[in-house]
């Protein structure tokens, strides 16, 4: 991959994946059940998507709506199953009842990933202290990305936070890449690029006809052009 900005698209199935790759996506986030904000897909879905495209796939590890880990033993089993199926990049993030990172759950699940790269997802936008969370997770193996809108209310509200965090890139707790998503609009992109942000995540924006319709390669192509235009 060149130094161009990363465009990650949510894919629910192989049809989505093929369309997203055709439109210029660099990577896919694989989920099921968007009504629950994205849960772990089946092994069969992963295998079909892996066979259909050749771009990197990040697999969601999340078994229920919300940011509580729930049944950690079940999460560990799912992580093991996905690794045995060949998955080598992941997305996860768990908070306790007080909005702190659930270190027990994260440690157990990350141990199953064997050093694979992973994204801490938008749970960071619901954390009681973003900066403390980042510093607590700084030494977790494989963590290379935070998917964030800068606010639980979406990018429009979170832009100042995203800009401030981008300026801290490379300092302790801020080594991981910022992947911006969550209510992200095309008109947000110029300001984010200007702040040095180089990774963008879209779901609904890749589906102009709604979540019941597949990814539109035309919509993805529009995003590709926009993030490639300084």
Buried (B, 14 or more C-beta within 10 A) or exposed (E): EEEEBBBBBBBBBBBBBBBBBBBBBBBBBBBBBBEEBBBBBEBEBBBBBBEBBEBBBBBBBBBBEEBBBBEBEEBBEBBEBBBEBEBBBBBBBBBBEEEBBBEEBBEBBBEBBEEBBBBBBBBBBBBEEBEEBBEBBEEBEBBBBBBBBBBEEBBBBBBEBBBEBBEBBEEEBBEBBBBBBBBBEBEBBEEBBEBEBBBBBBBEBBBEEEEEEBBBBEBBBBBBEBBEEE
